[in-house]
Amino acid sequence: MVNITLLLWISVLLQVAAVIMALRLIPLTKKALAWSLLSFAFFLMASRRTLDLLLGENLIDDPFIHTLSTRLVALIISLLLLLGIILIKRIFVQQQRDADQIKKLSLVIEQSPSASVIFTPEAIIEYANPKYCEINHTSVSQLIGQTPLFLSSEQTPLSTLNKIWNKIKIGGVWKSELCETDAHGKHNWSRVIISPIKDAKDVITSYIATFEDITIEKQQRLTIKELSLHDALTQLPNKNYFNQSLQLAIKDAGCKSQQLSVLLLDINNFKEINNTLGHLTGDVILREISNRLNYVASQNANHSLARMGGDEFLLFTTDTTPEQTLDLANQLKLAIQHPLYVENRNFELSVNIGYASFPEHAKTANELIKCADVAMYAAKASSHSIVAYQSNLDDGKLKRLELSSHFRQAAEENEFILYYQPQMDFSDKKIIGAEALIRWLHPEYGMIPPDDFIQLAEQSGHIYMITEWVIANGLAQLSQWHKEGHKIELSINISATDIQNPELVSLLETELIRNKLEPDFITLEITENSLMLYNKQTISALIRIAELGINISIDDFGTGYSSLQYLTKMPVSHIKIDKSFVMKMLDNDQDAIIVRSTIDMAHNLGLTITAEGIEDEETLEILEILRCDHAQGYHLAKPMNNQVFLSWLSHYNSRL
């Protein structure tokens, strides 16, 4: 038979062992309270059992101790066990939650589209996710224990490696872009983030590096950068690149006390080639021109050539005398003038060249280009094809030349703005239309009224380019008004030069179709004096415009000398009385007679008549009595930009 006393003593030993084991779990779990309670409970259980054994063997004989060991201690043990179990349950629940969270994080890293690798402070790989293995064309087992490629001096410059370790060793996060070369020699760009992994004592135990493949993004950025600095058609540097190079060259020339010159070239009549033969032919010619200019420039390492835009080219030359600059300009001129054969056609081109020098004429890149620009347009206006900038140009002439040189740029960069002045119908006081009036918001001179640049545009041959811009933008705006419910008309001013342009009719037809507009909502205003300069050609062009259904109005009527003669021959539907008569009709009887007679004559010829320049209510009332059809002037409203015009129009209509 088993000795009962021996078994009881074995139970005591087991309970003491439980105490020791519970105490050892404290540093492992970091949960001292729970395991301390259990340890104490096991200790009391061992003590109680020991006292029972000692009492049973009559080694001690104390009734108080016996009572204490059987009642009070049993209660305390029960409470301690209960509290300990509750706390341990919480520990296990939290550990389970932590384990689930770790599992989720592990899955995130495993399934992440970004490559991830964990390595020790000694740069030994401990873990790599599938994406990292994929881009390195290897397996996890082959990577474990190896040094990551991006941390080897073969892949990454030593200076970069030093920066990485210096950052992450102190607990910092290192971010940058790295290029790795794979086994096939392909360059792969990655956006890399390396972060430290710390234990509970804030000691770095390892590092995790994540890689986002940006190879395509990098290639796109490089392509965009290349395009931003080079001309897509000719592959020459563009104006931005030229500016940067010129700034460096000026700095170098200043340090060496050398002279530097900037040349600006403009190909004559190139626009006519484009318009007649099409842009494809024009592009071929531009490429050939750039090749010729590049050949001349390449003969000297101190030359740099760029395409400014359109048919204009820029070139700067360093460490040259004025005589050498002039000689270079002549070489460029001869290269352009040499006959050019494209699509079985022979082209003989000419060029205007203006040049300016550093430090004589200007000391910055922008100022040098501006001076060369002024000199080039001076060449256009003179009989000389090559002109050096003259510092004694007066400010007024300089401004005119500068404006003349920037018409194309103004159109391309939308520096022009259209203002609209409303026109009212006397019969019902409704707004039936508006006249489009161009303004130039110049980056240097601010808002420039048309009187300051239209005549200059006509003289420099840029007027049709401006007219193209006005027609395209004006009709687009009219179409938008109609979509918004404002079914009004638009009047556009054109010059006599515009009428002679064979492209005008096709331009109008194209814009009508593009904007889905009815032609009778558009009126072209032509000054009386302009019409008197031309005969059959003018009449033919106006007839073709009228056949499109577009209205034709004579502007500034009364300032010419043969009005009745051309009114009977031309397809005119409107007349606009010159504002000089309208503004004076209250004070000058003769002007009042002219206004009344013009209104009567227009009605007798079946024409609609508009009075512009109305600046007060009395003039408006008299014109209504005289049966004028339409009114326009400051009394009604000043010219406004589109936003203000629409607001004004809504307010005006709300009062009717």
C-alpha positions, 0 to 999 in steps of 0.5 A: 500500500502506498505511503500516504504521508510520502504522497503528501510530502511529494505534493508539497514539493510539487507546490514549491516547484510551482512557486519557483516556476511561476516566479521564473515566468515573471521576467518572461511575460513582463506581467509581474502581478498575475504571476506574483499572485499565483506564486503566493497562492502556491506558496500558501498551499505548500505551507498549509500542506506542510503544517497539516503534515507536521500536525499529523506527525505531532511535530507541532501541537498548536490548535491556533496554527491548525485553525489558521492553516485550514480556514483563513489560508484556504480562503486567501488561496482561493482569492489569489487563485481567482485573481491570478486566473483572471489576470492571466486570462487577460494576458493570454487574450492580449497576447492573442490579439498581438499575435493576430496583429503580427499575423496581419502585418506579416501578411501585409508585408508578404502580399505587398506590391512593394519589395521588402527586406529585413536585415541585421545591423551587420547587413545580413538578410533575415527575411525577404518578401516574395516581391523582393525575391521576384525583382532579384530573381532568386528565392528566400532561402538563397537570400537569407544570410546574404548582404543586400545588393543595395548595401554593397559597394558594387551597386551603391557608391561608397559615399551613399552607403556612408550616408545610409549607415550614418542615418539609420544607425542613430535610429533615423529613417533614410529615404532616397532613390537608388538604381540597381543593375539586375543580372541582365544588365537592366537598370531598375530605379526604386524609391527606398525607405530604410527604417530601424526595428527596435525592441522594448528597450528601444535597442535597434535589432534589425532594419527593414527596407521597402522598395517601390519600383519607379523605373517607368516614372524615372524614364518619364521624368527624364523624357519630360526634362529632355522635352522641356529643354529641347525643341521636339521638331529640330532637336535643338536646345529650346529657349529655356535651355539657351537661357540657362547656357547663356547665363553660365556663359555670361558669368564665365565671360565676365570672369575672363573679361571676354566679349559675348554676343547673342544673335537672333535670326528670323526667317522671312516669309516662312508663314506664307510657306506654311499657309500655302504648302502646309505645316508638314512641308514647313517642318521639313524646311525648318529641320533643314534650316536648323541643320544648316545653322547647326553646321555653321555653329559647330565650326566653332566650339564657342557657339551655341544654337537654339530654336526660339520658336516658330521660324526664329533661332538664337545663337550666342558666341563667346570670346569674339570681336565685333568683326567676328560676330558680324562675319558669323552673322554673314555665314548664317545668312549665306547658309539660309540663302543657299537654295533649298529643295523640298518635295521637288520645289526650289525655295530661296529663303532670306533671313533677318539677323539682329545681334547684341553684345555683352557687356557693351549693350547688356549684362544679363541673358534676358536683356541681351536677348531683348536687345538682339530682338530689337535689332532683328526687328530693326533689320526687318524695318530697314534695307539691311538684313543684319543689324547690330543693336544701337544703344542710342535707340530712344525709349519710344522706338525701343518700346515699339520695336519690342512690342513688334517683336512679341506679337507672335509670343503674345498670341501663343501665350494668350497675352491678348484679352477680349473685352466686350462692349454691349449694343442695345436695340432701341426698339425694345431696349434689349441687348442684341450684341457686343463688339469684341475689343482686343487688349494686350496684357503685356508682362512688362508694360501692363494693359496696352490698348489697341490704339497702341499696337494695332497700327504697329501690327499692320506695319510689321505684317502681324495683323492677320495673326492677331485677327486669327486669334480674335476670330478663334477666341471671339467665336468660341466665346460667342458659342459659350454664350449661346450655350448659356442662353445668351443668344446675342450677336458678336461684332469683330473688327478686321483690317483692310489687310485682312480682307486681302488675305485668301485664308480669311474666308476659310478661317471664318468657315472653319470656326463657324463649323468648329463652334456650331454657330449660325453665321448671322450672329456674327458681324465683321466691322471694316473701317470706311477708309480701309474699304476705299483702298481696295477695289475688285479684290476687296469686293470679291472677298466681301461677297464670299464672306457675305455668302457664308451668311456673315454680316458686314458693317462699315465702321467709322462711317462718315469719315470717308469721301465716296461712301455712296459709291461703294455702299451700292457695290458692296454686300454691306448690311450695317453702318456704324456712325463714327463716334466723333459725330455722335459725341458732338451732336448736342453742341454742334448743329452740323454734326447733328445734321450728319447723324440725322442724314446718315440714319435716313440714308441707311434706312433708305438703302435698307441698312441697319445703323448703329450709333457709337460713342453715346456718353449721356442720356440726352444723346441716347434720347435724341438718337431714339427720336431720329429712329437709330436702330442700335446704340453703343457707348460709355453711357450704356457700358464701357468695354468689359472682360467676359466675367464682368460682361456676363454679370452686367448682362444678367443685371441689365436683363433683370431690370427689363 
